[in-house]
Amino acid sequence: MTTLLAPVREIGKEEAVRGQVVRLEHLTKSFGPRTVLNDVGFEIPAGKVVALLGQNGSGKSTLIKLLAGFHEPDAGSDSAVVIGEARLSLPLHEDTHGFRIAVVHQDLALLPTASVAENLLIDRLGKRAIGRLSWREVRARAQVMLDRVGAHEINPRAEVSRLRPVQRAMVAIARAMDELAAGGLLILDEVTAFLTQDGVDQLFDLIREVASRGIGVLFVSHRMEEIWRICDRAVVLRNGEKVAEAAIEETSVDELVTAIVGQQLDWLYPEKHPVRDELRVRFRDVAAVPVRSFNLDAKAGEIVGLTGLRGMGHERVIYALYGEMPGCSGTVEIIGSDPYPLGQMVPRRAFGLGMRLVPSERLLNGAVGAATVRENASLPSLEQFVRAFALNKRAEREWASALVCNYGVTPADCEAIYSSLSGGNQQKVLVARWLETAPAILLLDEPTQGVDVGARRDIFSRIVEAAQSGVTVLYSTSETQDLAELCHRVLVFRDGVVAGELRGNEVTEEAISRVCWAGKDDGAVAPAIAR
């Protein structure tokens, strides 16, 4: 049995570019008459993590695609990557003095039904000479790549779809690191977007290990707390231009946010409003593995946070309530109607009861990416545009146009393809379409995942406005700051049950984290029924 796979690249075999500063110069890109990246340049020191910040549409994605070779820079722009004495014009070609650029995107670009080993070595499996393939050797080489990034616990035989989100991210980084054995630049583009806090912690340990080997890291995230934890410097883009650059220790969150949005951001979170003394919904004995006997009485206008460490159950509750999980039990009672068994719940029935769900993975579970903004927005409201068994497309288009303008969707084109929008604008469309249907209960799962700071502010404002009008909001997230600033109450799950309830002045980031990790906090108890 033979295999002619190219050998796994050995770290230290080439040291031509390891440990040298990466300098980006004159990065410029236009699409037709519109310049989306204008003469951008900055340095990424060896062994350092540099944050690339900016609102969606600021030029971040275009910069990354230039470096990755997906786009070519404008002719005459002199766009280049400089390492020591070597000046490498973009796009990079074979003669790069050992320098490589590896990009790990938010979607990770992994084949979910293939094994870890196949994903790690897929580019070489198709290039081998004719002959039998030694899968033992393939798995052994995959294990070397995994061990290199400290992912010893990941089985090369495992199917990627069965891995935890952080493990999938580690597989993608292991594949990228194989390209950077001699040195280069690792670009991480929103890789933490779908990770819980403990997953982020594990990934950050890996990033620090990568940087310690003399490799520069360009890190893209919308989460400011992550920037302060992992990054040494920050570069801010706005409207395609670099508008700020600073060492993290020499700047502040307010300064960076102001640079990102172009104006002083007086508030990100609206003020908490008083809750009505009006019971809106009862959930009784809700069970959906791993959740056991969840009970809740929630009032009109109340924002109730659901959180916990990964796998503790909070992330599954709202899907159980909406009929998106099999094998559920318990009841939901919208005050004024009879209790309804969750074992019989389906999304259509949940909708009829007044519940609306905004899932965390909008393109996978919340919308049709290939459809237009108009089609996605009007989907639950089509009945109002039907006359004599025919769809009044003019009325639908006018309604959708007004909606995208009212909710600040950019571009304000209801015929734009939904998947072409930035993450923040995609989420605005989903939030808008459900709020336009007059919900009684709004179920949110990580609603600001992969959303820039400006769009987050808009979405928070809409959520609070809905609550002020009497909508009950169940907000599931691992973002402790969002919970502390928005929620009237926070229920913390551990091992499938509510381990603690925080309310009023008790709702702080520190208290939430303490209950998540320790299972208790002063004044926080595990209530039989959270009222």
Beta strands, then each sheet from edge to edge (+ up, - down):
strand 1: 22-31
strand 2: 34-44
strand 3: 49-53
strand 4: 80-83
strand 5: 86-89
strand 6: 100-104
strand 7: 184-189
strand 8: 216-220
strand 9: 233-238
strand 10: 241-247
strand 11: 279-288
strand 12: 291-299
strand 13: 303-308
strand 14: 329-334
strand 15: 340-341
strand 16: 355-358
strand 17: 386-387
strand 18: 390-391
strand 19: 441-445
strand 20: 472-476
strand 21: 489-494
strand 22: 497-503
sheet 1: 2+ 1- 4+ 5-
sheet 2: 6+ 7+ 8+ 3+ 9+ 10-
sheet 3: 12+ 11- 14+ 15-
sheet 4: 16+ 19+ 20+ 13+ 21+ 22-
sheet 5: 17+ 18-
end
